Amino acid sequence: MNRMMLALLLGAAFLAPLDSLDRRIRSEVQAGRRPALERPMQLVSNACNPTTLSAGLLALALLGGPAGVEVAREAVIALIPVNIVVEGTKRITNRERPDGERRRSNAAFPSSHVANAFAIAAVLARRWRSGALWFLVAAALVGFSRVYLNRHWASDVVVGAALGAVLAWRTARWLEQRRGGRGFPRTGPGSGA
């Protein structure tokens, strides 16, 4: 964990040169905002808030049969290290959001919405490989919505996506080892069974 924290601190130090790129991207995206897109972007962004994520995982567990329960369980377990690392990094960096908000407990860097979206996408893609592209597209759309709504810089989104995907993958590998090297059971939707 110390190596990861060191890597995060070094990554934060390298963000300074990205500031002008972040500002250019923000300017372009904000210039392209349209009233018709405001509500859809809010809905996409809200898909990865804690309440919506919890409801979605509960629905998956209740309606998805045994495979749904297992995927929901793995997603919850994967979200634990993702959110520990993201929230710790937010407190260390205390980066101001593009809309001017600055609170250490809700700093911009990295995006927790995007980290959660990519973590969930990684877990779902491991289980239902035929939908992997769609899961990643949905997670990327969450990332774009955060920039569109002026809540995150592009670099917040990129780092959040990487943290979410990598930590979810590592957690999945750890769970697989605990199951004796077995991945998800191949029954249910997308398994061909």
CYANA upper distance limits for C-alpha pairs under 8 A (distance plus 0.5 A):
  1 MET  CA      5 MET  CA      6.83
  2 ASN  CA      6 LEU  CA      6.67
  3 ARG  CA      7 ALA  CA      6.59
  4 MET  CA      8 LEU  CA      6.66
  5 MET  CA      9 LEU  CA      6.66
  6 LEU  CA     10 LEU  CA      6.64
  7 ALA  CA     11 GLY  CA      6.48
  8 LEU  CA     12 ALA  CA      6.62
  8 LEU  CA     89 THR  CA      7.66
  9 LEU  CA     13 ALA  CA      6.82
 10 LEU  CA     14 PHE  CA      6.94
 11 GLY  CA     15 LEU  CA      7.02
 12 ALA  CA     16 ALA  CA      8.17
 12 ALA  CA     93 THR  CA      7.45
 14 PHE  CA     18 LEU  CA      7.95
 15 LEU  CA     19 ASP  CA      7.09
 15 LEU  CA    155 SER  CA      8.19
 17 PRO  CA     21 LEU  CA      8.48
 18 LEU  CA     22 ASP  CA      6.53
 18 LEU  CA    155 SER  CA      7.95
 19 ASP  CA     23 ARG  CA      6.64
 20 SER  CA     24 ARG  CA      6.69
 21 LEU  CA     25 ILE  CA      6.67
 22 ASP  CA     26 ARG  CA      6.57
 22 ASP  CA    153 TRP  CA      6.19
 22 ASP  CA    154 ALA  CA      6.16
 22 ASP  CA    155 SER  CA      7.12
 23 ARG  CA     27 SER  CA      6.58
 23 ARG  CA    153 TRP  CA      8.16
 24 ARG  CA     28 GLU  CA      6.77
 25 ILE  CA     29 VAL  CA      6.61
 25 ILE  CA    154 ALA  CA      7.52
 26 ARG  CA     30 GLN  CA      6.40
 26 ARG  CA     98 PRO  CA      8.41
 26 ARG  CA    147 VAL  CA      7.41
 26 ARG  CA    148 TYR  CA      8.40
 26 ARG  CA    150 ASN  CA      7.93
 26 ARG  CA    153 TRP  CA      7.31
 26 ARG  CA    154 ALA  CA      8.01
 27 SER  CA     31 ALA  CA      6.57
 28 GLU  CA     32 GLY  CA      6.93
 29 VAL  CA     33 ARG  CA      7.12
 29 VAL  CA    147 VAL  CA      7.82
 29 VAL  CA    148 TYR  CA      6.45
 30 GLN  CA    148 TYR  CA      6.93
 30 GLN  CA    150 ASN  CA      7.89
 33 ARG  CA     37 LEU  CA      7.66
 33 ARG  CA     38 GLU  CA      8.18
 33 ARG  CA    148 TYR  CA      7.62
 34 ARG  CA     38 GLU  CA      7.25
 36 ALA  CA     40 PRO  CA      8.32
 37 LEU  CA     41 MET  CA      6.47
 38 GLU  CA     42 GLN  CA      6.72
 38 GLU  CA    149 LEU  CA      8.38
 39 ARG  CA     43 LEU  CA      6.74
 40 PRO  CA     44 VAL  CA      6.70
 41 MET  CA     45 SER  CA      6.53
 41 MET  CA    145 SER  CA      5.76
 41 MET  CA    148 TYR  CA      7.99
 41 MET  CA    149 LEU  CA      7.78
 42 GLN  CA     46 ASN  CA      6.51
 42 GLN  CA    145 SER  CA      7.76
 42 GLN  CA    149 LEU  CA      8.06
 43 LEU  CA     47 ALA  CA      6.83
 44 VAL  CA     48 CYS  CA      8.29
 44 VAL  CA    141 LEU  CA      7.65
 44 VAL  CA    142 VAL  CA      6.19
 44 VAL  CA    145 SER  CA      7.12
 45 SER  CA     49 ASN  CA      7.99
 45 SER  CA    113 HIS  CA      7.93
 45 SER  CA    142 VAL  CA      5.82
 45 SER  CA    143 GLY  CA      8.40
 45 SER  CA    145 SER  CA      6.15
 45 SER  CA    146 ARG  CA      6.86
 46 ASN  CA     52 THR  CA      7.48
 47 ALA  CA     52 THR  CA      6.15
 47 ALA  CA     53 LEU  CA      7.18
 47 ALA  CA    142 VAL  CA      8.20
 48 CYS  CA     52 THR  CA      6.71
 48 CYS  CA     53 LEU  CA      6.04
 48 CYS  CA    113 HIS  CA      5.81
 48 CYS  CA    114 VAL  CA      8.05
 48 CYS  CA    116 ASN  CA      7.07
 48 CYS  CA    117 ALA  CA      6.54
 48 CYS  CA    142 VAL  CA      8.08
 49 ASN  CA     53 LEU  CA      6.57
 49 ASN  CA    113 HIS  CA      6.87
 50 PRO  CA     54 SER  CA      6.50
 51 THR  CA     55 ALA  CA      6.68
 52 THR  CA     56 GLY  CA      6.54
 53 LEU  CA     57 LEU  CA      6.65
 54 SER  CA     58 LEU  CA      6.55
 55 ALA  CA     59 ALA  CA      6.58
 56 GLY  CA     60 LEU  CA      6.65
 57 LEU  CA     61 ALA  CA      6.66
 57 LEU  CA     72 ALA  CA      5.81
 57 LEU  CA     75 ALA  CA      8.32
 58 LEU  CA     62 LEU  CA      6.60
 58 LEU  CA     72 ALA  CA      7.75
 59 ALA  CA     63 LEU  CA      6.25
 59 ALA  CA     64 GLY  CA      8.13
 60 LEU  CA     64 GLY  CA      5.54
 60 LEU  CA     68 GLY  CA      5.64
 60 LEU  CA     69 VAL  CA      7.34
 60 LEU  CA     71 VAL  CA      8.44
 60 LEU  CA     72 ALA  CA      6.87
 61 ALA  CA     65 GLY  CA      7.29
 61 ALA  CA     66 PRO  CA      8.26
 61 ALA  CA     68 GLY  CA      5.17
 61 ALA  CA     69 VAL  CA      4.58
 61 ALA  CA     70 GLU  CA      8.03
 61 ALA  CA     71 VAL  CA      8.16
 61 ALA  CA     72 ALA  CA      6.20
 62 LEU  CA     68 GLY  CA      7.79
 62 LEU  CA     69 VAL  CA      7.61
 63 LEU  CA     68 GLY  CA      7.46
 64 GLY  CA     68 GLY  CA      4.39
 64 GLY  CA     69 VAL  CA      7.19
 65 GLY  CA     69 VAL  CA      6.90
 66 PRO  CA     70 GLU  CA      6.82
 67 ALA  CA     71 VAL  CA      6.60
 67 ALA  CA    184 PHE  CA      8.32
 67 ALA  CA    185 PRO  CA      7.86
 67 ALA  CA    187 THR  CA      7.75
 67 ALA  CA    188 GLY  CA      7.20
 68 GLY  CA     72 ALA  CA      6.46
 69 VAL  CA     73 ARG  CA      6.55
 70 GLU  CA     74 GLU  CA      6.68
 70 GLU  CA    184 PHE  CA      8.30
 71 VAL  CA     75 ALA  CA      6.58
 71 VAL  CA    123 VAL  CA      7.59
 71 VAL  CA    124 LEU  CA      7.63
 71 VAL  CA    127 ARG  CA      7.67
 72 ALA  CA     76 VAL  CA      6.71
 73 ARG  CA     77 ILE  CA      6.76
 74 GLU  CA     78 ALA  CA      6.49
 74 GLU  CA    123 VAL  CA      7.65
 74 GLU  CA    172 ALA  CA      7.61
 74 GLU  CA    175 LEU  CA      8.40
 75 ALA  CA     79 LEU  CA      6.61
 75 ALA  CA    119 ALA  CA      8.00
 75 ALA  CA    120 ILE  CA      6.54
 75 ALA  CA    123 VAL  CA      6.57
 75 ALA  CA    168 ALA  CA      8.39
 76 VAL  CA     80 ILE  CA      7.18
 77 ILE  CA     81 PRO  CA      8.28
 77 ILE  CA    171 THR  CA      7.97
 78 ALA  CA     82 VAL  CA      7.15
 78 ALA  CA    119 ALA  CA      7.42
 78 ALA  CA    123 VAL  CA      8.50
 78 ALA  CA    167 LEU  CA      7.54
 78 ALA  CA    168 ALA  CA      5.38
 78 ALA  CA    171 THR  CA      6.05
 78 ALA  CA    172 ALA  CA      7.58
 79 LEU  CA     83 ASN  CA      6.44
 79 LEU  CA    116 ASN  CA      7.19
 79 LEU  CA    119 ALA  CA      7.30
 79 LEU  CA    120 ILE  CA      8.40
 79 LEU  CA    168 ALA  CA      7.61
 80 ILE  CA     84 ILE  CA      6.71
 81 PRO  CA     85 VAL  CA      6.55
 81 PRO  CA    167 LEU  CA      7.31
 82 VAL  CA     86 VAL  CA      6.56
 82 VAL  CA    115 ALA  CA      7.40
 82 VAL  CA    116 ASN  CA      7.71
 82 VAL  CA    119 ALA  CA      8.05
 82 VAL  CA    163 LEU  CA      7.29
 82 VAL  CA    164 GLY  CA      6.27
 82 VAL  CA    167 LEU  CA      6.45
 82 VAL  CA    168 ALA  CA      7.64
 83 ASN  CA     87 GLU  CA      6.23
 83 ASN  CA    112 SER  CA      7.59
 83 ASN  CA    115 ALA  CA      8.46
 83 ASN  CA    116 ASN  CA      8.22
 84 ILE  CA     88 GLY  CA      6.48
 85 VAL  CA     89 THR  CA      6.52
 86 VAL  CA     90 LYS  CA      6.67
 86 VAL  CA    110 PRO  CA      6.77
 86 VAL  CA    111 SER  CA      8.06
 86 VAL  CA    112 SER  CA      6.72
 86 VAL  CA    115 ALA  CA      8.16
 86 VAL  CA    160 GLY  CA      8.05
 86 VAL  CA    163 LEU  CA      8.28
 87 GLU  CA     91 ARG  CA      6.91
 87 GLU  CA    105 SER  CA      8.19
 87 GLU  CA    112 SER  CA      8.09
 88 GLY  CA     92 ILE  CA      6.84
 89 THR  CA     93 THR  CA      6.53
 89 THR  CA    109 PHE  CA      7.63
 89 THR  CA    110 PRO  CA      7.63
 90 LYS  CA     94 ASN  CA      6.06
 90 LYS  CA     95 ARG  CA      7.75
 90 LYS  CA    104 ARG  CA      7.18
 90 LYS  CA    105 SER  CA      7.47
 90 LYS  CA    106 ASN  CA      7.32
 90 LYS  CA    107 ALA  CA      5.65
 90 LYS  CA    108 ALA  CA      7.28
 90 LYS  CA    109 PHE  CA      5.97
 90 LYS  CA    110 PRO  CA      6.92
 91 ARG  CA    104 ARG  CA      5.68
 91 ARG  CA    105 SER  CA      6.59
 91 ARG  CA    106 ASN  CA      8.37
 91 ARG  CA    107 ALA  CA      7.42
 93 THR  CA    107 ALA  CA      8.02
 93 THR  CA    109 PHE  CA      7.26
 94 ASN  CA    102 ARG  CA      7.79
 94 ASN  CA    103 ARG  CA      7.46
 94 ASN  CA    104 ARG  CA      5.38
 94 ASN  CA    105 SER  CA      8.45
 94 ASN  CA    106 ASN  CA      8.49
 94 ASN  CA    107 ALA  CA      5.53
 94 ASN  CA    108 ALA  CA      7.72
 94 ASN  CA    109 PHE  CA      7.80
 95 ARG  CA    102 ARG  CA      7.48
 95 ARG  CA    104 ARG  CA      8.26
 95 ARG  CA    107 ALA  CA      5.74
 95 ARG  CA    108 ALA  CA      5.78
 95 ARG  CA    109 PHE  CA      6.28
 96 GLU  CA    100 GLY  CA      6.68
 96 GLU  CA    101 GLU  CA      6.46
 96 GLU  CA    102 ARG  CA      5.18
 96 GLU  CA    103 ARG  CA      8.05
 96 GLU  CA    107 ALA  CA      6.58
 96 GLU  CA    108 ALA  CA      6.36
 97 ARG  CA    101 GLU  CA      5.80
 97 ARG  CA    102 ARG  CA      6.79
 97 ARG  CA    107 ALA  CA      7.14
 97 ARG  CA    108 ALA  CA      5.42
 97 ARG  CA    150 ASN  CA      8.33
 97 ARG  CA    151 ARG  CA      6.41
 97 ARG  CA    152 HIS  CA      6.34
 97 ARG  CA    153 TRP  CA      7.71
 98 PRO  CA    150 ASN  CA      6.26
 98 PRO  CA    151 ARG  CA      6.46
 98 PRO  CA    152 HIS  CA      6.48
 98 PRO  CA    153 TRP  CA      6.83
 99 ASP  CA    150 ASN  CA      6.23
 99 ASP  CA    151 ARG  CA      6.69
102 ARG  CA    106 ASN  CA      7.95
102 ARG  CA    107 ALA  CA      6.69
103 ARG  CA    107 ALA  CA      6.05
108 ALA  CA    151 ARG  CA      7.88
108 ALA  CA    152 HIS  CA      6.32
108 ALA  CA    153 TRP  CA      7.97
108 ALA  CA    156 ASP  CA      6.99
109 PHE  CA    152 HIS  CA      8.28
109 PHE  CA    155 SER  CA      8.43
109 PHE  CA    156 ASP  CA      5.36
109 PHE  CA    160 GLY  CA      8.33
110 PRO  CA    115 ALA  CA      8.36
110 PRO  CA    155 SER  CA      8.28
110 PRO  CA    156 ASP  CA      4.85
110 PRO  CA    157 VAL  CA      7.02
110 PRO  CA    159 VAL  CA      6.44
110 PRO  CA    160 GLY  CA      5.46
111 SER  CA    115 ALA  CA      6.69
111 SER  CA    152 HIS  CA      7.34
111 SER  CA    156 ASP  CA      5.75
111 SER  CA    157 VAL  CA      5.94
111 SER  CA    159 VAL  CA      8.06
111 SER  CA    160 GLY  CA      5.44
111 SER  CA    161 ALA  CA      8.46
112 SER  CA    116 ASN  CA      6.47
112 SER  CA    160 GLY  CA      6.83
113 HIS  CA    117 ALA  CA      6.64
113 HIS  CA    142 VAL  CA      7.87
113 HIS  CA    143 GLY  CA      8.13
113 HIS  CA    160 GLY  CA      8.39
114 VAL  CA    118 PHE  CA      6.60
114 VAL  CA    139 ALA  CA      7.31
114 VAL  CA    140 ALA  CA      8.30
114 VAL  CA    142 VAL  CA      6.77
114 VAL  CA    143 GLY  CA      5.86
114 VAL  CA    157 VAL  CA      6.59
114 VAL  CA    160 GLY  CA      5.91
114 VAL  CA    161 ALA  CA      6.00
114 VAL  CA    164 GLY  CA      7.86
115 ALA  CA    119 ALA  CA      6.56
115 ALA  CA    157 VAL  CA      8.43
115 ALA  CA    160 GLY  CA      4.84
115 ALA  CA    161 ALA  CA      5.40
115 ALA  CA    162 ALA  CA      7.77
115 ALA  CA    163 LEU  CA      6.52
115 ALA  CA    164 GLY  CA      4.50
115 ALA  CA    165 ALA  CA      7.72
116 ASN  CA    120 ILE  CA      6.60
116 ASN  CA    164 GLY  CA      6.37
117 ALA  CA    121 ALA  CA      6.57
117 ALA  CA    138 ALA  CA      8.43
117 ALA  CA    139 ALA  CA      5.42
117 ALA  CA    142 VAL  CA      7.48
117 ALA  CA    161 ALA  CA      8.16
117 ALA  CA    164 GLY  CA      7.83
118 PHE  CA    122 ALA  CA      6.48
118 PHE  CA    136 LEU  CA      7.51
118 PHE  CA    139 ALA  CA      5.94
118 PHE  CA    140 ALA  CA      8.35
118 PHE  CA    161 ALA  CA      5.99
118 PHE  CA    162 ALA  CA      8.26
118 PHE  CA    164 GLY  CA      5.61
118 PHE  CA    165 ALA  CA      5.66
119 ALA  CA    123 VAL  CA      6.87
119 ALA  CA    161 ALA  CA      8.42
119 ALA  CA    164 GLY  CA      4.88
119 ALA  CA    165 ALA  CA      5.36
119 ALA  CA    166 VAL  CA      8.32
119 ALA  CA    167 LEU  CA      7.79
119 ALA  CA    168 ALA  CA      5.55
119 ALA  CA    169 TRP  CA      8.35
120 ILE  CA    124 LEU  CA      6.60
120 ILE  CA    168 ALA  CA      8.21
121 ALA  CA    125 ALA  CA      6.37
121 ALA  CA    132 ALA  CA      7.95
121 ALA  CA    135 PHE  CA      5.42
121 ALA  CA    136 LEU  CA      6.32
121 ALA  CA    138 ALA  CA      8.44
121 ALA  CA    139 ALA  CA      6.98
121 ALA  CA    165 ALA  CA      8.27
122 ALA  CA    126 ARG  CA      6.70
122 ALA  CA    132 ALA  CA      8.40
122 ALA  CA    135 PHE  CA      8.26
122 ALA  CA    136 LEU  CA      8.27
122 ALA  CA    165 ALA  CA      6.32
122 ALA  CA    168 ALA  CA      6.97
122 ALA  CA    169 TRP  CA      7.20
123 VAL  CA    127 ARG  CA      7.07
123 VAL  CA    168 ALA  CA      7.28
123 VAL  CA    169 TRP  CA      7.96
123 VAL  CA    172 ALA  CA      7.96
124 LEU  CA    128 TRP  CA      6.36
124 LEU  CA    129 ARG  CA      8.26
124 LEU  CA    132 ALA  CA      7.79
124 LEU  CA    135 PHE  CA      7.62
125 ALA  CA    129 ARG  CA      5.40
125 ALA  CA    130 SER  CA      8.13
125 ALA  CA    131 GLY  CA      6.84
125 ALA  CA    132 ALA  CA      4.85
125 ALA  CA    133 LEU  CA      8.47
125 ALA  CA    135 PHE  CA      7.13
126 ARG  CA    132 ALA  CA      8.18
126 ARG  CA    184 PHE  CA      8.49
127 ARG  CA    184 PHE  CA      6.74
128 TRP  CA    132 ALA  CA      7.26
128 TRP  CA    189 PRO  CA      7.77
128 TRP  CA    190 GLY  CA      5.90
128 TRP  CA    191 SER  CA      7.57
129 ARG  CA    190 GLY  CA      7.71
130 SER  CA    190 GLY  CA      6.81
131 GLY  CA    135 PHE  CA      6.75
131 GLY  CA    190 GLY  CA      8.43
132 ALA  CA    136 LEU  CA      6.76
133 LEU  CA    137 VAL  CA      6.61
134 TRP  CA    138 ALA  CA      6.58
135 PHE  CA    139 ALA  CA      6.77
136 LEU  CA    140 ALA  CA      6.58
137 VAL  CA    141 LEU  CA      6.61
138 ALA  CA    142 VAL  CA      6.93
139 ALA  CA    143 GLY  CA      6.97
140 ALA  CA    144 PHE  CA      6.75
141 LEU  CA    145 SER  CA      6.59
142 VAL  CA    146 ARG  CA      6.94
143 GLY  CA    147 VAL  CA      7.28
143 GLY  CA    157 VAL  CA      6.16
143 GLY  CA    161 ALA  CA      8.34
144 PHE  CA    148 TYR  CA      6.50
144 PHE  CA    157 VAL  CA      8.47
145 SER  CA    149 LEU  CA      6.40
146 ARG  CA    150 ASN  CA      6.86
146 ARG  CA    151 ARG  CA      5.89
146 ARG  CA    152 HIS  CA      6.05
146 ARG  CA    157 VAL  CA      8.16
147 VAL  CA    151 ARG  CA      6.46
147 VAL  CA    152 HIS  CA      5.55
147 VAL  CA    153 TRP  CA      6.48
147 VAL  CA    154 ALA  CA      6.84
147 VAL  CA    157 VAL  CA      8.27
152 HIS  CA    156 ASP  CA      6.49
152 HIS  CA    157 VAL  CA      7.31
153 TRP  CA    157 VAL  CA      7.18
154 ALA  CA    158 VAL  CA      6.81
155 SER  CA    159 VAL  CA      6.58
156 ASP  CA    160 GLY  CA      6.46
157 VAL  CA    161 ALA  CA      6.54
158 VAL  CA    162 ALA  CA      6.80
159 VAL  CA    163 LEU  CA      6.59
160 GLY  CA    164 GLY  CA      6.53
161 ALA  CA    165 ALA  CA      6.61
162 ALA  CA    166 VAL  CA      6.41
163 LEU  CA    167 LEU  CA      6.29
164 GLY  CA    168 ALA  CA      6.45
165 ALA  CA    169 TRP  CA      6.57
166 VAL  CA    170 ARG  CA      6.65
167 LEU  CA    171 THR  CA      6.54
168 ALA  CA    172 ALA  CA      6.55
169 TRP  CA    173 ARG  CA      6.72
170 ARG  CA    174 TRP  CA      6.72
171 THR  CA    175 LEU  CA      6.68
172 ALA  CA    176 GLU  CA      6.55
173 ARG  CA    177 GLN  CA      6.72
174 TRP  CA    178 ARG  CA      6.84
175 LEU  CA    179 ARG  CA      6.79
176 GLU  CA    180 GLY  CA      7.00
176 GLU  CA    181 GLY  CA      5.56
176 GLU  CA    182 ARG  CA      6.01
176 GLU  CA    183 GLY  CA      6.02
177 GLN  CA    181 GLY  CA      5.19
177 GLN  CA    182 ARG  CA      7.77
179 ARG  CA    183 GLY  CA      8.19
186 ARG  CA    191 SER  CA      5.81
186 ARG  CA    192 GLY  CA      8.48
186 ARG  CA    193 ALA  CA      7.76
187 THR  CA    191 SER  CA      6.00
187 THR  CA    192 GLY  CA      8.05
187 THR  CA    193 ALA  CA      6.08
188 GLY  CA    192 GLY  CA      8.27
188 GLY  CA    193 ALA  CA      6.95
189 PRO  CA    193 ALA  CA      8.34
